Amino acid sequence: MWCGIVGFSGTGKTPGLEVTKRALAAVQREKRDDLAELRRKHNSKVEAARAARAAWKKQVEAAVENGGIPPEMPKEAQDPGKFVAPRLYVSDGTIERMGELLTARPQGIIRILDELAGMFTNMQRYSGGQDNEFWLEAWNGNSYSTERMGRQLHVDHLLVGVVGGFQPDKLVKAFAGDDDGMYARFIFAWPEQAPHTKLADEIGSVDHNLKDALARLDALAKFTEEGVLVESSIKLSDAARAEFEQLRQFVHDQTQLLEGRDREWMAKVPAHVLRLAGTLCLLDWAWDKTTTAEPIEVDALNMQRAIKLVREYFWPHARASLRLAGISERHATARRALRWIRASGFEEVSLLNVRREALAHSLDEVGTKNLLDGLERAGWLQRMPRTAGAAPGRPARRWRVNPLLQKSNAGNAGNAETHPNGCGAPSPAPISAIPAISAPPSAAEPDGTSGDDLDIPDFLDRRPAHGRLAQVSMTSTHKQTSRACLAYRLNCPRGIRSRMTRPCGWTLRLRSRTRTAP
């Protein structure tokens, strides 16, 4: 299983991971005698291979001198290679090193990282994306072979569990680029920040119950006399199979309604549920020290638990996490436009305004028009009739902004579809261009809000398209009017700075140019 814990820096991701790492390290320390025995056996094999190889060379020389046929090298003369100590977990390592570790421990290892984004960044930095193939196969757990210049690797059982943390902004960068479905292989958890508690001396550095359970799980692996891993399986009971078939039907129906990253993650739900059900079954057995018989099947109870966890916890958290990058390119662009409109505080927007300021000309006129039409169908915007202005030429297309966009308590996209849109007319038919989600409070802010009207947690909606919103305040304008305006400042690498200077318009300073937005 691959697990990603999403949260900002300082919210307790690393201390939670340390609990597991300390327990695993304690299990490894208790196996030091076994490790020493393995090293002695390996050294004996090395010396035996050297002796067998020396004897074989003498036989070859004798056969050549007598004109006979040289004998083939016996199996005992093959070099066993260097000794690699088996590890329960690693925090870093190259693909070649992972192959060596999996050869020493074919039942698999765990990779635990404080920040998982670095794992994906390094794939592009050092291998040009070639490591993606290794990790995609690692999630499948099958054998793996590659023959490339500078890399020859064969692993019979490519079993690597991955767990670590994601900061929200780094999660977006980790899954940017070509869509290879890597994100769909993770189950995401976005827990609330733990409440403050006083320091306690009664709690030990190692959870002994967890350590004992992990030790029992580690002892499940069986090997032949030659050191080959014995494969075994845990079947589903008839009742568990029936529960699983119902889930598969649910997933089939849901994938017809979803798109983009949501659909790809949902398509992996059966695999997530099977792995989670097996994990729960084994954990129940490992935690109960009174049971000795190893589990041979997954019962209906553990299957129901796994289905409930995935459907009611991991699925909403996955949607909240993946929507940081957008469920699709269209969705990401729509979110970008909505964030800009909300940060700008405009009551009306034009096609040129959105295309130039919000999207930085990433879409052409037709694409921007289609985007605004989609937001209109979703109820965020309402088209205004064209009116001839003072300037010559064709009147500009303008849309009125739904006031719900500016409300902090707007729950999700459904609000704009079912409530009056605040523009003097009821909302159009509920054809949502940005499907709503209902992430639980643990996926949103610590105060329990369930996300904002852009389908993401409130604290994630404070980043306009061109920079970071550093200051939001209400201020008054000229003494001649009591009209309030929203004054804000945008800080970004490209030096865009904007401030409302008068009630009739916005003055934008972009580098050395000054202009007035419509």
Contacts in CASP RR format, 6 or more apart in sequence:
PFRMAT RR
TARGET T0000
AUTHOR 0000-0000-0000
METHOD contacts of the structure
MODEL  1
MWCGIVGFSGTGKTPGLEVTKRALAAVQREKRDDLAELRRKHNSKVEAAR
AARAAWKKQVEAAVENGGIPPEMPKEAQDPGKFVAPRLYVSDGTIERMGE
LLTARPQGIIRILDELAGMFTNMQRYSGGQDNEFWLEAWNGNSYSTERMG
RQLHVDHLLVGVVGGFQPDKLVKAFAGDDDGMYARFIFAWPEQAPHTKLA
DEIGSVDHNLKDALARLDALAKFTEEGVLVESSIKLSDAARAEFEQLRQF
VHDQTQLLEGRDREWMAKVPAHVLRLAGTLCLLDWAWDKTTTAEPIEVDA
LNMQRAIKLVREYFWPHARASLRLAGISERHATARRALRWIRASGFEEVS
LLNVRREALAHSLDEVGTKNLLDGLERAGWLQRMPRTAGAAPGRPARRWR
VNPLLQKSNAGNAGNAETHPNGCGAPSPAPISAIPAISAPPSAAEPDGTS
GDDLDIPDFLDRRPAHGRLAQVSMTSTHKQTSRACLAYRLNCPRGIRSRM
TRPCGWTLRLRSRTRTAP
1 161 0 8 1.000
1 163 0 8 1.000
1 187 0 8 1.000
1 272 0 8 1.000
1 275 0 8 1.000
1 276 0 8 1.000
1 279 0 8 1.000
2 139 0 8 1.000
2 161 0 8 1.000
2 162 0 8 1.000
2 163 0 8 1.000
2 185 0 8 1.000
2 186 0 8 1.000
2 187 0 8 1.000
3 162 0 8 1.000
3 163 0 8 1.000
3 164 0 8 1.000
3 186 0 8 1.000
3 187 0 8 1.000
3 188 0 8 1.000
3 189 0 8 1.000
4 116 0 8 1.000
4 163 0 8 1.000
4 164 0 8 1.000
4 165 0 8 1.000
4 166 0 8 1.000
4 186 0 8 1.000
4 187 0 8 1.000
4 188 0 8 1.000
4 189 0 8 1.000
5 13 0 8 1.000
5 17 0 8 1.000
5 163 0 8 1.000
5 164 0 8 1.000
5 165 0 8 1.000
5 166 0 8 1.000
5 188 0 8 1.000
5 189 0 8 1.000
5 190 0 8 1.000
5 191 0 8 1.000
6 165 0 8 1.000
6 166 0 8 1.000
6 167 0 8 1.000
6 168 0 8 1.000
6 171 0 8 1.000
6 188 0 8 1.000
6 189 0 8 1.000
6 190 0 8 1.000
6 317 0 8 1.000
6 321 0 8 1.000
7 13 0 8 1.000
7 165 0 8 1.000
7 166 0 8 1.000
7 167 0 8 1.000
7 168 0 8 1.000
7 190 0 8 1.000
8 167 0 8 1.000
8 168 0 8 1.000
9 167 0 8 1.000
11 193 0 8 1.000
11 194 0 8 1.000
12 193 0 8 1.000
12 194 0 8 1.000
13 114 0 8 1.000
13 164 0 8 1.000
13 165 0 8 1.000
14 114 0 8 1.000
17 112 0 8 1.000
17 114 0 8 1.000
17 163 0 8 1.000
17 164 0 8 1.000
17 165 0 8 1.000
19 207 0 8 1.000
19 210 0 8 1.000
20 112 0 8 1.000
20 163 0 8 1.000
20 210 0 8 1.000
21 89 0 8 1.000
21 112 0 8 1.000
22 205 0 8 1.000
22 206 0 8 1.000
22 207 0 8 1.000
23 206 0 8 1.000
23 207 0 8 1.000
23 210 0 8 1.000
23 211 0 8 1.000
23 214 0 8 1.000
24 88 0 8 1.000
24 89 0 8 1.000
24 110 0 8 1.000
24 214 0 8 1.000
26 206 0 8 1.000
26 211 0 8 1.000
27 88 0 8 1.000
27 211 0 8 1.000
27 214 0 8 1.000
27 215 0 8 1.000
27 218 0 8 1.000
28 87 0 8 1.000
28 88 0 8 1.000
30 215 0 8 1.000
35 85 0 8 1.000
35 86 0 8 1.000
38 83 0 8 1.000
38 85 0 8 1.000
38 86 0 8 1.000
39 83 0 8 1.000
39 85 0 8 1.000
42 80 0 8 1.000
42 83 0 8 1.000
43 83 0 8 1.000
45 80 0 8 1.000
46 79 0 8 1.000
46 80 0 8 1.000
46 81 0 8 1.000
48 76 0 8 1.000
49 76 0 8 1.000
49 77 0 8 1.000
49 78 0 8 1.000
49 79 0 8 1.000
49 80 0 8 1.000
52 74 0 8 1.000
52 76 0 8 1.000
52 77 0 8 1.000
53 73 0 8 1.000
53 77 0 8 1.000
53 79 0 8 1.000
55 77 0 8 1.000
56 71 0 8 1.000
56 73 0 8 1.000
56 74 0 8 1.000
56 77 0 8 1.000
59 70 0 8 1.000
59 71 0 8 1.000
60 70 0 8 1.000
60 71 0 8 1.000
63 69 0 8 1.000
63 70 0 8 1.000
63 71 0 8 1.000
64 70 0 8 1.000
84 100 0 8 1.000
84 101 0 8 1.000
84 103 0 8 1.000
84 104 0 8 1.000
85 104 0 8 1.000
86 101 0 8 1.000
86 104 0 8 1.000
86 105 0 8 1.000
87 101 0 8 1.000
87 104 0 8 1.000
87 105 0 8 1.000
87 109 0 8 1.000
88 105 0 8 1.000
88 109 0 8 1.000
88 110 0 8 1.000
88 214 0 8 1.000
88 218 0 8 1.000
89 109 0 8 1.000
89 110 0 8 1.000
89 111 0 8 1.000
89 112 0 8 1.000
90 98 0 8 1.000
90 101 0 8 1.000
90 109 0 8 1.000
90 110 0 8 1.000
90 111 0 8 1.000
90 112 0 8 1.000
91 111 0 8 1.000
91 112 0 8 1.000
91 113 0 8 1.000
92 113 0 8 1.000
95 127 0 8 1.000
95 131 0 8 1.000
95 134 0 8 1.000
95 151 0 8 1.000
95 153 0 8 1.000
96 151 0 8 1.000
96 153 0 8 1.000
98 109 0 8 1.000
98 134 0 8 1.000
98 160 0 8 1.000
99 153 0 8 1.000
99 155 0 8 1.000
101 109 0 8 1.000
102 108 0 8 1.000
102 109 0 8 1.000
102 155 0 8 1.000
102 157 0 8 1.000
102 158 0 8 1.000
102 159 0 8 1.000
102 160 0 8 1.000
103 155 0 8 1.000
106 156 0 8 1.000
106 157 0 8 1.000
106 159 0 8 1.000
106 229 0 8 1.000
107 157 0 8 1.000
107 159 0 8 1.000
107 221 0 8 1.000
107 229 0 8 1.000
108 157 0 8 1.000
108 159 0 8 1.000
108 160 0 8 1.000
108 161 0 8 1.000
109 159 0 8 1.000
109 160 0 8 1.000
109 161 0 8 1.000
110 160 0 8 1.000
110 161 0 8 1.000
110 162 0 8 1.000
110 163 0 8 1.000
111 119 0 8 1.000
111 160 0 8 1.000
111 161 0 8 1.000
111 162 0 8 1.000
111 163 0 8 1.000
112 163 0 8 1.000
112 164 0 8 1.000
113 119 0 8 1.000
113 162 0 8 1.000
113 163 0 8 1.000
113 164 0 8 1.000
113 165 0 8 1.000
114 164 0 8 1.000
114 165 0 8 1.000
115 164 0 8 1.000
115 165 0 8 1.000
115 166 0 8 1.000
115 167 0 8 1.000
115 170 0 8 1.000
116 162 0 8 1.000
116 164 0 8 1.000
116 165 0 8 1.000
116 166 0 8 1.000
116 174 0 8 1.000
117 166 0 8 1.000
117 167 0 8 1.000
117 170 0 8 1.000
117 171 0 8 1.000
117 173 0 8 1.000
117 174 0 8 1.000
118 170 0 8 1.000
118 174 0 8 1.000
119 162 0 8 1.000
119 174 0 8 1.000
120 174 0 8 1.000
120 175 0 8 1.000
120 182 0 8 1.000
121 173 0 8 1.000
121 174 0 8 1.000
122 131 0 8 1.000
123 129 0 8 1.000
123 130 0 8 1.000
123 131 0 8 1.000
123 132 0 8 1.000
123 135 0 8 1.000
130 148 0 8 1.000
132 180 0 8 1.000
132 182 0 8 1.000
133 146 0 8 1.000
134 144 0 8 1.000
134 146 0 8 1.000
134 158 0 8 1.000
135 160 0 8 1.000
135 162 0 8 1.000
135 182 0 8 1.000
136 180 0 8 1.000
136 181 0 8 1.000
136 182 0 8 1.000
136 185 0 8 1.000
137 144 0 8 1.000
137 158 0 8 1.000
138 144 0 8 1.000
138 158 0 8 1.000
138 159 0 8 1.000
138 160 0 8 1.000
138 161 0 8 1.000
138 162 0 8 1.000
139 185 0 8 1.000
140 158 0 8 1.000
141 157 0 8 1.000
141 158 0 8 1.000
141 159 0 8 1.000
142 158 0 8 1.000
143 154 0 8 1.000
143 155 0 8 1.000
143 156 0 8 1.000
143 157 0 8 1.000
143 158 0 8 1.000
144 153 0 8 1.000
144 154 0 8 1.000
144 155 0 8 1.000
144 158 0 8 1.000
145 153 0 8 1.000
145 154 0 8 1.000
145 155 0 8 1.000
146 152 0 8 1.000
146 153 0 8 1.000
146 154 0 8 1.000
156 229 0 8 1.000
157 229 0 8 1.000
162 186 0 8 1.000
166 174 0 8 1.000
166 188 0 8 1.000
166 321 0 8 1.000
168 321 0 8 1.000
168 324 0 8 1.000
168 460 0 8 1.000
171 321 0 8 1.000
171 324 0 8 1.000
171 325 0 8 1.000
172 324 0 8 1.000
172 325 0 8 1.000
175 182 0 8 1.000
175 183 0 8 1.000
175 322 0 8 1.000
175 325 0 8 1.000
176 325 0 8 1.000
181 264 0 8 1.000
183 261 0 8 1.000
183 264 0 8 1.000
183 265 0 8 1.000
183 322 0 8 1.000
184 261 0 8 1.000
184 264 0 8 1.000
184 265 0 8 1.000
184 267 0 8 1.000
184 268 0 8 1.000
185 268 0 8 1.000
186 318 0 8 1.000
187 272 0 8 1.000
187 276 0 8 1.000
187 310 0 8 1.000
187 314 0 8 1.000
187 318 0 8 1.000
188 314 0 8 1.000
188 317 0 8 1.000
188 318 0 8 1.000
188 320 0 8 1.000
188 321 0 8 1.000
188 322 0 8 1.000
189 313 0 8 1.000
189 314 0 8 1.000
189 317 0 8 1.000
190 317 0 8 1.000
190 320 0 8 1.000
190 321 0 8 1.000
190 439 0 8 1.000
190 442 0 8 1.000
190 443 0 8 1.000
190 457 0 8 1.000
191 442 0 8 1.000
192 441 0 8 1.000
192 442 0 8 1.000
192 446 0 8 1.000
192 448 0 8 1.000
193 446 0 8 1.000
209 287 0 8 1.000
212 286 0 8 1.000
212 289 0 8 1.000
213 283 0 8 1.000
213 286 0 8 1.000
213 287 0 8 1.000
214 286 0 8 1.000
216 285 0 8 1.000
216 286 0 8 1.000
216 289 0 8 1.000
217 282 0 8 1.000
217 283 0 8 1.000
217 286 0 8 1.000
220 282 0 8 1.000
220 294 0 8 1.000
221 229 0 8 1.000
221 230 0 8 1.000
222 229 0 8 1.000
222 230 0 8 1.000
222 232 0 8 1.000
223 229 0 8 1.000
223 230 0 8 1.000
224 230 0 8 1.000
234 278 0 8 1.000
234 281 0 8 1.000
234 282 0 8 1.000
234 295 0 8 1.000
234 296 0 8 1.000
234 297 0 8 1.000
234 298 0 8 1.000
235 296 0 8 1.000
235 297 0 8 1.000
235 298 0 8 1.000
236 244 0 8 1.000
236 277 0 8 1.000
236 297 0 8 1.000
236 298 0 8 1.000
236 303 0 8 1.000
237 297 0 8 1.000
237 298 0 8 1.000
237 299 0 8 1.000
237 300 0 8 1.000
239 299 0 8 1.000
239 300 0 8 1.000
239 303 0 8 1.000
240 277 0 8 1.000
240 297 0 8 1.000
240 298 0 8 1.000
240 299 0 8 1.000
240 300 0 8 1.000
240 302 0 8 1.000
240 303 0 8 1.000
242 300 0 8 1.000
243 300 0 8 1.000
243 303 0 8 1.000
243 304 0 8 1.000
243 307 0 8 1.000
244 270 0 8 1.000
244 273 0 8 1.000
244 274 0 8 1.000
244 277 0 8 1.000
244 303 0 8 1.000
244 307 0 8 1.000
247 269 0 8 1.000
247 270 0 8 1.000
247 273 0 8 1.000
247 307 0 8 1.000
248 270 0 8 1.000
250 311 0 8 1.000
251 266 0 8 1.000
251 267 0 8 1.000
251 269 0 8 1.000
251 270 0 8 1.000
254 266 0 8 1.000
255 263 0 8 1.000
255 266 0 8 1.000
255 267 0 8 1.000
258 266 0 8 1.000
258 327 0 8 1.000
258 435 0 8 1.000
259 327 0 8 1.000
259 328 0 8 1.000
260 327 0 8 1.000
260 328 0 8 1.000
260 331 0 8 1.000
261 322 0 8 1.000
261 323 0 8 1.000
261 325 0 8 1.000
261 326 0 8 1.000
261 327 0 8 1.000
261 328 0 8 1.000
262 319 0 8 1.000
262 322 0 8 1.000
262 327 0 8 1.000
262 435 0 8 1.000
265 315 0 8 1.000
265 318 0 8 1.000
265 319 0 8 1.000
265 322 0 8 1.000
266 315 0 8 1.000
269 310 0 8 1.000
269 311 0 8 1.000
269 315 0 8 1.000
272 310 0 8 1.000
272 314 0 8 1.000
273 303 0 8 1.000
273 306 0 8 1.000
273 307 0 8 1.000
273 310 0 8 1.000
274 306 0 8 1.000
276 306 0 8 1.000
276 309 0 8 1.000
276 310 0 8 1.000
277 298 0 8 1.000
277 302 0 8 1.000
277 303 0 8 1.000
277 305 0 8 1.000
277 306 0 8 1.000
277 307 0 8 1.000
278 298 0 8 1.000
278 302 0 8 1.000
278 306 0 8 1.000
280 302 0 8 1.000
280 305 0 8 1.000
280 306 0 8 1.000
281 295 0 8 1.000
281 298 0 8 1.000
281 299 0 8 1.000
281 302 0 8 1.000
282 295 0 8 1.000
284 295 0 8 1.000
284 302 0 8 1.000
285 291 0 8 1.000
285 294 0 8 1.000
285 295 0 8 1.000
312 440 0 8 1.000
313 440 0 8 1.000
316 437 0 8 1.000
316 438 0 8 1.000
316 439 0 8 1.000
316 440 0 8 1.000
316 443 0 8 1.000
317 439 0 8 1.000
317 440 0 8 1.000
317 442 0 8 1.000
317 443 0 8 1.000
319 327 0 8 1.000
319 437 0 8 1.000
319 439 0 8 1.000
320 437 0 8 1.000
320 439 0 8 1.000
320 443 0 8 1.000
320 444 0 8 1.000
320 451 0 8 1.000
320 456 0 8 1.000
320 457 0 8 1.000
321 443 0 8 1.000
323 331 0 8 1.000
323 335 0 8 1.000
323 437 0 8 1.000
323 455 0 8 1.000
323 456 0 8 1.000
324 456 0 8 1.000
324 460 0 8 1.000
325 332 0 8 1.000
326 332 0 8 1.000
326 335 0 8 1.000
327 435 0 8 1.000
330 371 0 8 1.000
330 433 0 8 1.000
331 433 0 8 1.000
331 434 0 8 1.000
333 359 0 8 1.000
333 362 0 8 1.000
333 363 0 8 1.000
333 371 0 8 1.000
334 371 0 8 1.000
334 374 0 8 1.000
334 375 0 8 1.000
334 433 0 8 1.000
334 434 0 8 1.000
335 434 0 8 1.000
335 454 0 8 1.000
335 455 0 8 1.000
335 456 0 8 1.000
336 358 0 8 1.000
336 359 0 8 1.000
336 465 0 8 1.000
337 354 0 8 1.000
337 358 0 8 1.000
337 359 0 8 1.000
337 371 0 8 1.000
337 372 0 8 1.000
337 375 0 8 1.000
337 465 0 8 1.000
338 375 0 8 1.000
338 380 0 8 1.000
338 405 0 8 1.000
338 434 0 8 1.000
338 454 0 8 1.000
339 454 0 8 1.000
339 461 0 8 1.000
339 463 0 8 1.000
339 464 0 8 1.000
339 465 0 8 1.000
340 354 0 8 1.000
340 357 0 8 1.000
340 358 0 8 1.000
340 464 0 8 1.000
340 465 0 8 1.000
340 466 0 8 1.000
341 349 0 8 1.000
341 354 0 8 1.000
341 358 0 8 1.000
341 401 0 8 1.000
341 405 0 8 1.000
342 405 0 8 1.000
342 406 0 8 1.000
342 454 0 8 1.000
342 461 0 8 1.000
343 464 0 8 1.000
343 469 0 8 1.000
343 488 0 8 1.000
343 490 0 8 1.000
344 357 0 8 1.000
344 464 0 8 1.000
344 506 0 8 1.000
345 401 0 8 1.000
345 406 0 8 1.000
345 486 0 8 1.000
346 353 0 8 1.000
346 401 0 8 1.000
347 400 0 8 1.000
347 401 0 8 1.000
348 384 0 8 1.000
348 398 0 8 1.000
348 399 0 8 1.000
348 400 0 8 1.000
348 401 0 8 1.000
349 381 0 8 1.000
349 398 0 8 1.000
349 399 0 8 1.000
349 401 0 8 1.000
350 396 0 8 1.000
350 397 0 8 1.000
350 398 0 8 1.000
350 399 0 8 1.000
350 518 0 8 1.000
351 365 0 8 1.000
351 368 0 8 1.000
351 369 0 8 1.000
351 372 0 8 1.000
351 396 0 8 1.000
351 397 0 8 1.000
351 398 0 8 1.000
352 396 0 8 1.000
352 518 0 8 1.000
353 517 0 8 1.000
353 518 0 8 1.000
354 368 0 8 1.000
354 371 0 8 1.000
354 372 0 8 1.000
355 361 0 8 1.000
355 363 0 8 1.000
355 365 0 8 1.000
355 368 0 8 1.000
357 465 0 8 1.000
357 466 0 8 1.000
357 508 0 8 1.000
357 517 0 8 1.000
358 465 0 8 1.000
359 368 0 8 1.000
359 371 0 8 1.000
359 465 0 8 1.000
360 465 0 8 1.000
360 466 0 8 1.000
363 371 0 8 1.000
369 397 0 8 1.000
372 381 0 8 1.000
372 397 0 8 1.000
372 399 0 8 1.000
374 431 0 8 1.000
374 433 0 8 1.000
375 381 0 8 1.000
375 399 0 8 1.000
375 433 0 8 1.000
376 382 0 8 1.000
376 383 0 8 1.000
376 399 0 8 1.000
376 428 0 8 1.000
377 428 0 8 1.000
377 429 0 8 1.000
377 431 0 8 1.000
377 432 0 8 1.000
377 433 0 8 1.000
378 413 0 8 1.000
378 416 0 8 1.000
378 417 0 8 1.000
378 431 0 8 1.000
378 432 0 8 1.000
378 433 0 8 1.000
378 434 0 8 1.000
379 402 0 8 1.000
379 416 0 8 1.000
379 417 0 8 1.000
379 421 0 8 1.000
379 427 0 8 1.000
379 428 0 8 1.000
380 401 0 8 1.000
380 402 0 8 1.000
380 405 0 8 1.000
380 416 0 8 1.000
381 399 0 8 1.000
381 400 0 8 1.000
381 401 0 8 1.000
381 402 0 8 1.000
382 399 0 8 1.000
382 400 0 8 1.000
382 402 0 8 1.000
382 421 0 8 1.000
382 423 0 8 1.000
382 425 0 8 1.000
383 397 0 8 1.000
383 398 0 8 1.000
383 399 0 8 1.000
383 400 0 8 1.000
384 398 0 8 1.000
384 399 0 8 1.000
384 400 0 8 1.000
386 395 0 8 1.000
386 396 0 8 1.000
386 397 0 8 1.000
386 398 0 8 1.000
387 395 0 8 1.000
388 395 0 8 1.000
389 395 0 8 1.000
396 518 0 8 1.000
400 423 0 8 1.000
402 416 0 8 1.000
402 421 0 8 1.000
402 422 0 8 1.000
402 423 0 8 1.000
403 422 0 8 1.000
403 423 0 8 1.000
404 410 0 8 1.000
404 415 0 8 1.000
404 416 0 8 1.000
404 419 0 8 1.000
404 421 0 8 1.000
404 422 0 8 1.000
404 453 0 8 1.000
405 416 0 8 1.000
405 453 0 8 1.000
407 453 0 8 1.000
408 452 0 8 1.000
408 458 0 8 1.000
410 416 0 8 1.000
410 452 0 8 1.000
410 453 0 8 1.000
411 450 0 8 1.000
411 451 0 8 1.000
411 452 0 8 1.000
411 453 0 8 1.000
412 436 0 8 1.000
412 437 0 8 1.000
412 438 0 8 1.000
412 450 0 8 1.000
412 451 0 8 1.000
412 452 0 8 1.000
412 453 0 8 1.000
412 455 0 8 1.000
413 432 0 8 1.000
413 434 0 8 1.000
413 435 0 8 1.000
413 436 0 8 1.000
413 453 0 8 1.000
413 455 0 8 1.000
414 430 0 8 1.000
414 432 0 8 1.000
414 436 0 8 1.000
415 453 0 8 1.000
416 427 0 8 1.000
416 453 0 8 1.000
417 427 0 8 1.000
417 430 0 8 1.000
417 432 0 8 1.000
418 427 0 8 1.000
418 430 0 8 1.000
419 427 0 8 1.000
420 426 0 8 1.000
420 427 0 8 1.000
421 427 0 8 1.000
434 454 0 8 1.000
434 455 0 8 1.000
435 455 0 8 1.000
436 455 0 8 1.000
437 455 0 8 1.000
438 450 0 8 1.000
439 450 0 8 1.000
439 451 0 8 1.000
439 457 0 8 1.000
440 450 0 8 1.000
441 448 0 8 1.000
441 449 0 8 1.000
441 450 0 8 1.000
443 457 0 8 1.000
444 450 0 8 1.000
444 451 0 8 1.000
444 457 0 8 1.000
444 458 0 8 1.000
445 451 0 8 1.000
445 457 0 8 1.000
445 458 0 8 1.000
445 459 0 8 1.000
449 457 0 8 1.000
449 458 0 8 1.000
451 457 0 8 1.000
451 458 0 8 1.000
452 458 0 8 1.000
452 461 0 8 1.000
454 461 0 8 1.000
462 468 0 8 1.000
462 469 0 8 1.000
463 469 0 8 1.000
464 490 0 8 1.000
466 490 0 8 1.000
466 492 0 8 1.000
466 494 0 8 1.000
466 496 0 8 1.000
467 490 0 8 1.000
467 491 0 8 1.000
467 492 0 8 1.000
467 496 0 8 1.000
468 490 0 8 1.000
468 491 0 8 1.000
468 492 0 8 1.000
469 488 0 8 1.000
469 490 0 8 1.000
470 489 0 8 1.000
470 490 0 8 1.000
470 491 0 8 1.000
471 488 0 8 1.000
471 489 0 8 1.000
472 486 0 8 1.000
472 488 0 8 1.000
473 487 0 8 1.000
473 488 0 8 1.000
474 484 0 8 1.000
474 485 0 8 1.000
474 486 0 8 1.000
474 487 0 8 1.000
475 484 0 8 1.000
475 485 0 8 1.000
475 487 0 8 1.000
476 482 0 8 1.000
476 484 0 8 1.000
476 485 0 8 1.000
477 483 0 8 1.000
477 484 0 8 1.000
477 485 0 8 1.000
477 500 0 8 1.000
477 502 0 8 1.000
477 503 0 8 1.000
478 502 0 8 1.000
478 503 0 8 1.000
481 503 0 8 1.000
483 503 0 8 1.000
485 500 0 8 1.000
485 503 0 8 1.000
486 500 0 8 1.000
487 499 0 8 1.000
487 500 0 8 1.000
488 498 0 8 1.000
488 499 0 8 1.000
488 500 0 8 1.000
489 497 0 8 1.000
489 498 0 8 1.000
489 499 0 8 1.000
490 496 0 8 1.000
490 497 0 8 1.000
490 498 0 8 1.000
491 497 0 8 1.000
495 510 0 8 1.000
495 511 0 8 1.000
496 508 0 8 1.000
496 510 0 8 1.000
497 509 0 8 1.000
498 506 0 8 1.000
498 507 0 8 1.000
498 508 0 8 1.000
498 509 0 8 1.000
499 507 0 8 1.000
500 506 0 8 1.000
500 507 0 8 1.000
501 507 0 8 1.000
505 516 0 8 1.000
505 517 0 8 1.000
506 516 0 8 1.000
506 517 0 8 1.000
507 514 0 8 1.000
507 516 0 8 1.000
508 514 0 8 1.000
508 515 0 8 1.000
508 516 0 8 1.000
508 517 0 8 1.000
END
